Amino acid sequence: MDDPVLLTGASGRVGQAILSHLADEFEWRLLDREPIPEDRRYGVPESASIVADVTDDEAVADAVGGCGAVIHLAGDPRPNAPWDSVLTNNIDGTQTVYQAAVDAGVEKVAYASSNHAVGAYEAEERTPEMYRTDDEFRLDGTELPRPSNLYGVSKATGETLGRYYHDEHDLSVVCVRIGNLTKGHPPREYERGQAMWLSHPDCAHLFDRCVKAEYDYEIVYGISDNDRKYYSIERAKEVLGYEPRDNSAEYTFEGELREDAEHPEE
């Protein structure tokens, strides 16, 4: 990708996972509602940082102009966020980004969706068995959304907006239903968290593939290649070329890397 890549919400958890591994991979534009400290830009120059809200049509249009791709992360990330916040920040803001991308002739948008868009599939009769290695239940991205909270509703709406902008304007869109992103090791003694764990290196690699791969409209799951899993990552592998390297099973319940693990801890 020779053209710049716009990263919205660059100072957030997912943005930091991406930048900490890919700061030198692209020419970045970083958008956040607050100034991004130097230590959170990972060498990206301050001149590439834009302080703006994603609901500001003019500011987003300026930020998107000339970009080849957008990774859209910005929004209210709280699972218990109230409706007025998710409506403004997550739904209106996402529509603003999609529209600006179309107007600017951007090729593709990678949209950060969430496991909360399908959280209601975790019905009581399925848990905790569905989090275990011998259970075959899988969500693969073809199922309808079943949000578990209003935040999840906003993320499912962002997926639907992406479908509209692909069908109506031929924008390439990939929606990544992000699992449980943690740095270093998976959650200790937490079956669900281990089943949906996404390491920082795998997160960065997945969004790198979202920028570089060719696709039309896709919904994929963003987790590492865990032995425990109830999300399928086969579509991400097939369409994007995603090759996750981490596995929550390589860690003990105390959070230590097992001696026989394939990859050193980062």
N, C-alpha and C positions, 0 to 999 in steps of 0.2 A: 504494500500500500504506500504509494508515493505521496498522496495527499494527506493532510493532517487528519487525525482522529480526535473527535470531541468526546471528552469524558465528563459527564455531568455527575454531580455529587462526588467529586474526586477525593474529598477529604473524609468520606465515610469509610465504613469497614471494608466493603467490597472494593471501593476505589483504591484503598490503600493496599489491599492484597494484589490488585492488578499492577499498580505503579511500582510496588516494591520489587517486582520481578520483570516488568516490561518497560521501565522508564526509558530505556535506550532502544526499544524495538520500533517505535513510531515517532513521528512528529506530533506531539500532543497539544491539544488545547484543553485546559482544565477549567471547568465551570463549577463554582460553588457559591452558596449564598453568603459565605464569610470568606475573608482573605485566607489563603492557604499558607500556613507557615512553611518556611524553607525546608524543614526536616520532614515535611509531609509531601513535598514535591519530588523528592528523590532525583534531584538534578535537573528537573524540568525548569526552564528559566521562568522567573516571575512574569516576564512579558507575555508568557503563554497562558497566564492565569486570568480568568474573567470572574469578577464578583457580580453575580446577578441571580435573580430568582427565576426558576424555570417557567413561571407563569407570566414573565415579562416578554411579550411577543417580540418586541423590537430587539431586546438584548439577546434573546435566543437566536433570532434570525441573524444577527451580526456574528454570533459565536459559531453558527453552523456554516456560514458562507465559506465556500472553498474547501470544505471538508469532504473526504471520501467516505467516511463512516462515522457513526455515532454509537457510543456505548452509553445508554441512558440508565443511570442509577439513582438520580436525585428523587427525593420524596420523603415523606414522613415514614420512618421505618418501624414505628412502634406497633406491635400487634394489637394494643388496646387503644390506638389512636382514634379520636372521635370523628364523626362523619364530616364535620365542617373542614377538618384538616385533611383527611384523605381525599375529599372531593376537590379541594383547591390544589393541594400539593401533588397528589398522586394521579388524579384523573385529569383535571384541567392542565396540569403541568406536562403530563405525558402527551396529551393531544397537541399542546403547543410545540413540543419537540418533534413529533411526527410531521406536523404541518410545515414546520420550518425546514425539516429535512427534505420534504417533497419540493417545496418552493426553491430550495437551493440546489436541487439536482443531486442530492446525496444518494449513493448507491445502496447503502444498507444501514439498518439500525439493529443493534443488539439491545434488547430490553430486559432489564432485571425484574423478572417476576419472582414468585416466592412459593415455597411449600404451603403457605397459608391459603393459596388459591385452591388447594385441594385437600385442606386439612380435615374436612368432614368425612373423608373416606376412612379415616382412622376411627371407625365405629368401635364401641365397647366390645362387641363380639369378635373383633379381629385382633384386639390388642390384649396382651403384649406379644402374642404369637407372631404377628406380622413383622416384628422387628428382629426375628431370629433367623438363623441361617437355614433352617430346615423348612421354612415357610415359603411357598411359591407365589404368594400374592404380589403383583407388580402393577404399578401405574406407569404408563409408557408415553403419555402426552396425547393420546387419542381420546381419552375420557373427557367428559364434560367437567368444567370446574365445579367444585363443591367447597366454597370458602368456609373457613372456620371462624371468621371475624370480619369486621368492616374493612380492615386493612387487606385481608384476602379478597374481599369484593373489589377493592380498588385495583389490585394486581390482576385479577381476572378481567376487569374492564380494560386495563392496559393491553392485555393479550388480544381482546376483541377489537380494540382500536387498531392494533397492528394488523389484524386480518383485514380490516376495512382499508387501511392505507395500502396494503399489498394489492388487494383486489381492484381497488379504484384507481390507484396511482402507480402500480407496478413497483412499489418499494419492497426491497428484500428485507424481511423482518425475521429475526430469531428471538423467541421468548425463552429465557432461561429460568426455570423454576428452581431457585437456589435453595439448597438444603440448609445444613447447620455449619456455617463457616466459622472455624476457630483456628487460631494460630498455634502451631507447635504440635499439639496432640488433640485427639478427640475427647469429648467429655468423659469424665471418670464415672463409672458405675451408672451409666445412663443409656439403656438399650436403644431408645428412640434416637438419641443424639448420635450414637455410633452408627446407626443404620443410615442416617441422612448426613453424615459428616462430609464436609468439603474442606480439604486442606488449602492453604494459601497457594502453594505451587500449582495444584490442580485448578484452582479458581482462575489464576492468571493464564494458564495454558488454555483453558476452555474459552475465555474471552478473546485470547489471541486467535484461536480458530474461528470464532465468530466474526472477526474482522477479515480474516484471510480466505475463508471458505466461500464457495458459491452455493446459494440456496434461494428458495422462493419465500415460503412462509413455513416456519417450523416452531414447534414447542418441544423443548428438551429439558431434561433434568440435570441440575448441577450438583452432583455429589462425586466423591471419590469412588474408586473401585472397591468398595467395602464388601467383605464377606456377608455381613448383615446388610440387607437393602430391601426396600419395598418400592423403590423407584428404579425403573429400567434406564440404563444409560446407552442402550444399543443404538438408539436414533442419533444421539450425539456423536457416537463413534462413527456410524455409517455416513451421516451427512456432513458433519463438521471435521471429521478426522481427529476427534478427541481421543487422547491416549493418556488416561489418568495413571499416575504412578503410585498413589498412596492408597492405604487400606487401613481402616480403623482396627482391624484384627491384628495388625502388626504391633499394637500397643497393649500393655497390661492394663488391668483395671486401675492401677495406681498412676496411669498416664505415662509410664516409661516405655521407651521403644524396646521391643523384644530383641534379643540377641540375634535371632535368625531373620530379622526384617531385611527386606531388599534395599531399602533406601535410608540413608542417614537423616537424622532429624535436622531441620533447618530453622 
